[in-house]
Amino acid sequence: MTRLVAAYITENDCEPLELSIKSVIEFIDKIYVIYSPTEGDYTLEMLKQFGDKIEIHTINYLHEDIGANGKQRNEYLKILKEKEIDSWCLVL
């Protein structure tokens, strides 16, 4: 059976991220979160409520790097190629 997974790139988006995950969690087999830590952010604590369905990869988003978005996307693409090659992926 084909799996359905999701991928997120996030930095200090705790509330919208939580709402988004809650809207898809029952239909998704696994969620991969590419997370850039920010001071005062409580995203990691919020993600714990979803248990093992969430896999977090912490990578700093370098705002001064014009290629930062692409680097974050390449990270989840690498993960998907390694772990979910036959799965469908919803990128949110």
The 8 nearest C-alpha neighbors of each residue, nearest first, counted from 0:
[[1, 2, 86, 85, 3, 87, 28, 83],
 [2, 0, 86, 3, 85, 87, 83, 4],
 [1, 3, 86, 87, 28, 4, 0, 85],
 [2, 4, 87, 27, 28, 86, 88, 1],
 [5, 3, 88, 29, 27, 28, 30, 87],
 [6, 4, 89, 30, 88, 90, 31, 29],
 [7, 5, 31, 90, 30, 32, 91, 89],
 [6, 8, 32, 91, 33, 9, 90, 31],
 [9, 7, 33, 32, 34, 71, 6, 10],
 [10, 8, 34, 12, 7, 33, 35, 11],
 [9, 11, 35, 12, 34, 36, 37, 8],
 [10, 12, 40, 13, 37, 9, 42, 36],
 [13, 11, 10, 16, 15, 14, 9, 42],
 [12, 14, 42, 16, 11, 15, 17, 41],
 [13, 15, 17, 16, 12, 18, 42, 19],
 [16, 14, 18, 17, 12, 13, 19, 20],
 [17, 15, 19, 13, 14, 18, 12, 20],
 [16, 18, 14, 20, 15, 19, 13, 21],
 [19, 17, 15, 21, 16, 20, 22, 14],
 [18, 20, 16, 22, 17, 21, 15, 23],
 [19, 21, 17, 22, 23, 18, 24, 16],
 [20, 22, 18, 24, 19, 23, 17, 25],
 [21, 23, 19, 20, 24, 18, 25, 17],
 [24, 22, 20, 21, 26, 25, 27, 19],
 [25, 23, 27, 21, 26, 20, 22, 28],
 [24, 26, 23, 27, 22, 21, 28, 20],
 [27, 25, 24, 23, 28, 3, 4, 22],
 [28, 26, 24, 4, 3, 29, 25, 23],
 [27, 29, 4, 3, 2, 52, 26, 30],
 [30, 28, 52, 4, 27, 53, 5, 31],
 [31, 29, 5, 53, 4, 6, 52, 54],
 [30, 32, 6, 54, 53, 55, 5, 7],
 [33, 31, 7, 55, 34, 6, 8, 56],
 [34, 32, 8, 56, 57, 7, 55, 9],
 [33, 35, 57, 9, 32, 56, 10, 58],
 [34, 36, 59, 10, 58, 60, 57, 9],
 [37, 35, 34, 10, 59, 38, 57, 40],
 [36, 38, 40, 11, 39, 35, 10, 41],
 [37, 39, 40, 36, 11, 41, 35, 10],
 [40, 38, 37, 41, 11, 36, 42, 13],
 [39, 41, 37, 11, 38, 42, 36, 13],
 [40, 42, 44, 43, 45, 39, 13, 11],
 [43, 41, 13, 45, 44, 40, 46, 11],
 [44, 42, 46, 45, 41, 47, 40, 55],
 [43, 45, 47, 42, 41, 46, 48, 40],
 [44, 46, 42, 43, 47, 48, 41, 13],
 [47, 45, 43, 48, 44, 49, 42, 53],
 [46, 48, 49, 44, 50, 45, 43, 53],
 [49, 47, 46, 50, 45, 44, 51, 53],
 [50, 48, 47, 46, 52, 53, 51, 45],
 [51, 49, 47, 48, 52, 53, 46, 54],
 [50, 52, 53, 49, 54, 29, 47, 30],
 [51, 53, 29, 50, 30, 49, 54, 28],
 [54, 52, 30, 51, 31, 29, 50, 55],
 [53, 55, 31, 30, 32, 52, 56, 51],
 [56, 54, 32, 31, 33, 57, 53, 34],
 [55, 57, 33, 34, 32, 58, 54, 31],
 [58, 56, 34, 35, 33, 55, 59, 36],
 [59, 57, 35, 34, 60, 56, 33, 71],
 [58, 60, 35, 61, 36, 57, 34, 71],
 [61, 59, 35, 62, 67, 58, 71, 10],
 [60, 62, 64, 63, 67, 59, 65, 66],
 [63, 61, 64, 60, 67, 65, 66, 68],
 [62, 64, 61, 65, 67, 66, 60, 68],
 [65, 63, 66, 67, 62, 61, 60, 68],
 [66, 64, 67, 63, 62, 68, 61, 69],
 [65, 67, 64, 69, 68, 70, 61, 63],
 [66, 68, 70, 64, 69, 65, 61, 60],
 [69, 67, 71, 70, 66, 72, 65, 60],
 [68, 70, 72, 66, 71, 67, 73, 74],
 [69, 71, 73, 67, 72, 68, 66, 74],
 [70, 72, 74, 68, 69, 73, 67, 8],
 [73, 71, 69, 74, 70, 75, 76, 68],
 [72, 74, 76, 70, 71, 75, 69, 77],
 [73, 75, 77, 71, 72, 76, 70, 78],
 [74, 76, 78, 77, 72, 73, 79, 6],
 [77, 75, 73, 79, 74, 78, 80, 72],
 [76, 78, 74, 80, 75, 79, 73, 81],
 [79, 77, 75, 81, 76, 80, 82, 74],
 [78, 80, 83, 76, 82, 81, 77, 84],
 [81, 79, 84, 77, 78, 82, 83, 76],
 [80, 82, 78, 79, 83, 77, 84, 76],
 [83, 81, 79, 80, 78, 84, 77, 85],
 [82, 84, 79, 86, 85, 80, 81, 78],
 [83, 85, 80, 86, 79, 82, 81, 87],
 [86, 84, 83, 1, 87, 2, 80, 82],
 [87, 85, 2, 83, 1, 84, 3, 88],
 [86, 88, 3, 4, 2, 89, 85, 1],
 [89, 87, 4, 5, 3, 90, 86, 6],
 [88, 90, 5, 4, 91, 6, 87, 3],
 [91, 89, 6, 5, 88, 7, 4, 8],
 [90, 7, 6, 89, 5, 8, 19, 20]]
